[in-house]
Amino acid sequence: MHFILSILVLVPYISLYEARSRCVKAVGKLRCPTDWDRHYRVTVKLMDKDPLPWEADDEMGSAQTDEDGNYIVQGCGDDLGAWNDPDPYILVEHRCPEPGHTISIPRRLRVITIERKYLPDTVYVETVRIDENTRF
């Protein structure tokens, strides 16, 4: 009985909490100068940053690079509130060795900050070296 009463009290407030959905398309290129085969079939994820400590970042979309390291990743994300747009960034999962090394660990992560542009605009990302934390 209390459960049903709680639901009846909360239902009118649910419509007040609106989520804003926005879509992003990012185009870029990855490079692995320490092992030229390691920028092929790299997983590129388009993520939505959620700043609250109890929330995990949301995956908006994912893609894999071609043999030249090129990628196009797109997807949509939504955050609570009509005023709150998603905060997109790119997360790269790769096996590119660090400079001076020939062996790679099973999986490395690289975060790439991107502009907050939403469709119909496209975000063009500079070429990124995934063997270190710098860009060409």
VOPAGU-2260 file (C-alpha; in pm, 1 decimal, decimal comma):
REM VOPAGU-2260
SITE   aa  ch    i         X         Y         Z
SITE  MET   A    0       0,0       0,0       0,0
SITE  HIS   A    1     278,4     243,5      91,3
SITE  PHE   A    2     458,6     156,6    -232,3
SITE  ILE   A    3     156,0     245,7    -446,4
SITE  LEU   A    4     102,1     565,9    -252,5
SITE  SER   A    5     468,5     661,9    -302,1
SITE  ILE   A    6     439,8     609,0    -676,2
SITE  LEU   A    7     122,7     817,2    -697,7
SITE  VAL   A    8     294,4    1101,6    -512,8
SITE  LEU   A    9     609,2    1091,5    -731,7
SITE  VAL   A   10     449,9    1054,8   -1078,4
SITE  PRO   A   11     355,1    1424,6   -1118,3
SITE  TYR   A   12     715,6    1527,8   -1045,0
SITE  ILE   A   13     871,6    1293,6   -1301,0
SITE  SER   A   14     745,9    1510,7   -1586,9
SITE  LEU   A   15     929,5    1810,1   -1435,3
SITE  TYR   A   16    1263,8    1636,8   -1485,6
SITE  GLU   A   17    1333,2    1656,9   -1854,1
SITE  ALA   A   18    1645,6    1517,9   -2018,7
SITE  ARG   A   19    1803,9    1701,1   -2310,0
SITE  SER   A   20    1938,8    1476,1   -2583,3
SITE  ARG   A   21    2211,0    1602,6   -2820,0
SITE  CYS   A   22    2411,1    1419,5   -3085,1
SITE  VAL   A   23    2778,8    1453,5   -3176,7
SITE  LYS   A   24    2984,5    1345,8   -3477,6
SITE  ALA   A   25    3364,8    1348,0   -3447,1
SITE  VAL   A   26    3617,7    1283,6   -3723,5
SITE  GLY   A   27    3987,7    1233,7   -3658,9
SITE  LYS   A   28    4304,2    1031,7   -3698,5
SITE  LEU   A   29    4523,6     835,2   -3458,0
SITE  ARG   A   30    4893,8     763,8   -3499,5
SITE  CYS   A   31    5120,5     509,1   -3330,5
SITE  PRO   A   32    5476,8     594,2   -3443,8
SITE  THR   A   33    5630,4     329,0   -3216,2
SITE  ASP   A   34    5441,7      48,2   -3398,0
SITE  TRP   A   35    5268,8     151,5   -3721,4
SITE  ASP   A   36    5032,8    -147,6   -3712,8
SITE  ARG   A   37    4886,4     -46,4   -3375,9
SITE  HIS   A   38    4665,8     238,3   -3501,9
SITE  TYR   A   39    4454,1      -8,8   -3704,0
SITE  ARG   A   40    4131,8    -139,7   -3544,9
SITE  VAL   A   41    4166,4      80,9   -3238,9
SITE  THR   A   42    3842,9     126,7   -3042,7
SITE  VAL   A   43    3732,7     490,5   -3027,1
SITE  LYS   A   44    3445,7     571,1   -2790,1
SITE  LEU   A   45    3246,1     892,0   -2779,7
SITE  MET   A   46    3167,8     953,9   -2413,6
SITE  ASP   A   47    2951,7    1195,3   -2212,8
SITE  LYS   A   48    3123,2    1325,6   -1899,7
SITE  ASP   A   49    2904,9    1307,1   -1590,5
SITE  PRO   A   50    3062,4    1521,9   -1317,5
SITE  LEU   A   51    2873,6    1378,0   -1021,9
SITE  PRO   A   52    3082,7    1128,1    -823,4
SITE  TRP   A   53    2814,3     859,1    -812,8
SITE  GLU   A   54    2751,9     868,0   -1189,7
SITE  ALA   A   55    2960,0     682,5   -1446,7
SITE  ASP   A   56    3033,8     851,4   -1777,9
SITE  ASP   A   57    2793,2     742,4   -2051,8
SITE  GLU   A   58    2898,6     592,0   -2383,5
SITE  MET   A   59    2737,4     783,9   -2670,0
SITE  GLY   A   60    2884,2     576,5   -2953,6
SITE  SER   A   61    3188,4     380,4   -3065,7
SITE  ALA   A   62    3384,8     298,5   -3379,8
SITE  GLN   A   63    3711,2     140,6   -3490,1
SITE  THR   A   64    3990,2     302,5   -3685,8
SITE  ASP   A   65    4071,4     200,2   -4041,1
SITE  GLU   A   66    4417,8      86,1   -4155,9
SITE  ASP   A   67    4536,4     448,9   -4172,2
SITE  GLY   A   68    4412,2     535,2   -3821,4
SITE  ASN   A   69    4109,6     736,5   -3940,5
SITE  TYR   A   70    3783,6     724,2   -3749,5
SITE  ILE   A   71    3432,9     864,5   -3757,2
SITE  VAL   A   72    3243,3     820,9   -3433,2
SITE  GLN   A   73    2897,3     951,4   -3359,3
SITE  GLY   A   74    2625,5     909,6   -3105,3
SITE  CYS   A   75    2375,0    1079,6   -2880,7
SITE  GLY   A   76    2373,9    1150,5   -2511,2
SITE  ASP   A   77    2135,2    1306,7   -2267,4
SITE  ASP   A   78    2174,0    1475,2   -1933,2
SITE  LEU   A   79    1905,5    1558,5   -1683,3
SITE  GLY   A   80    1754,2    1901,8   -1735,1
SITE  ALA   A   81    1653,4    2088,1   -2048,6
SITE  TRP   A   82    1943,7    2332,7   -1997,3
SITE  ASN   A   83    2208,2    2060,5   -1958,2
SITE  ASP   A   84    2387,0    1950,2   -2276,8
SITE  PRO   A   85    2615,0    1644,7   -2283,1
SITE  ASP   A   86    2987,9    1705,4   -2227,0
SITE  PRO   A   87    3148,5    1492,8   -2500,9
SITE  TYR   A   88    3502,0    1356,8   -2506,1
SITE  ILE   A   89    3678,1    1070,0   -2681,0
SITE  LEU   A   90    3816,9     764,5   -2503,4
SITE  VAL   A   91    4069,1     558,2   -2700,2
SITE  GLU   A   92    4147,9     197,7   -2603,6
SITE  HIS   A   93    4474,4      92,7   -2768,2
SITE  ARG   A   94    4789,9    -119,7   -2748,7
SITE  CYS   A   95    5041,9     129,9   -2884,2
SITE  PRO   A   96    5375,6      99,8   -2697,2
SITE  GLU   A   97    5526,2     402,2   -2524,7
SITE  PRO   A   98    5829,8     566,3   -2688,7
SITE  GLY   A   99    6142,3     361,4   -2622,0
SITE  HIS   A  100    5946,4      39,0   -2569,0
SITE  THR   A  101    5870,9    -240,5   -2813,0
SITE  ILE   A  102    5626,2    -436,9   -2599,1
SITE  SER   A  103    5279,7    -304,8   -2527,3
SITE  ILE   A  104    5065,2    -374,6   -2227,1
SITE  PRO   A  105    4730,2    -542,9   -2306,3
SITE  ARG   A  106    4527,4    -222,2   -2298,4
SITE  ARG   A  107    4598,4     146,9   -2257,1
SITE  LEU   A  108    4349,9     433,4   -2238,4
SITE  ARG   A  109    4382,3     781,4   -2381,8
SITE  VAL   A  110    4133,6    1064,9   -2323,7
SITE  ILE   A  111    4095,6    1326,7   -2597,3
SITE  THR   A  112    3915,6    1650,7   -2518,6
SITE  ILE   A  113    3691,6    1774,7   -2800,3
SITE  GLU   A  114    3481,4    2081,6   -2872,8
SITE  ARG   A  115    3120,6    2097,1   -2759,9
SITE  LYS   A  116    2960,6    2101,6   -3104,6
SITE  TYR   A  117    2640,8    1916,7   -3177,5
SITE  LEU   A  118    2483,5    1790,4   -3499,6
SITE  PRO   A  119    2445,4    1912,8   -3768,7
SITE  ASP   A  120    2801,0    2043,8   -3700,3
SITE  THR   A  121    3095,6    1802,4   -3706,5
SITE  VAL   A  122    3387,4    1806,8   -3462,3
SITE  TYR   A  123    3720,8    1775,6   -3644,9
SITE  VAL   A  124    3986,4    1640,0   -3408,9
SITE  GLU   A  125    4357,4    1698,2   -3471,5
SITE  THR   A  126    4576,4    1394,3   -3541,3
SITE  VAL   A  127    4661,2    1238,8   -3205,2
SITE  ARG   A  128    4968,6    1033,5   -3117,3
SITE  ILE   A  129    4850,5     755,1   -2891,7
SITE  ASP   A  130    5201,5     651,2   -2784,5
SITE  GLU   A  131    5232,7     959,4   -2563,6
SITE  ASN   A  132    5023,0    1243,8   -2425,7
SITE  THR   A  133    5092,9    1491,4   -2706,0
SITE  ARG   A  134    4945,6    1573,4   -3046,0
SITE  PHE   A  135    5125,5    1609,6   -3379,3
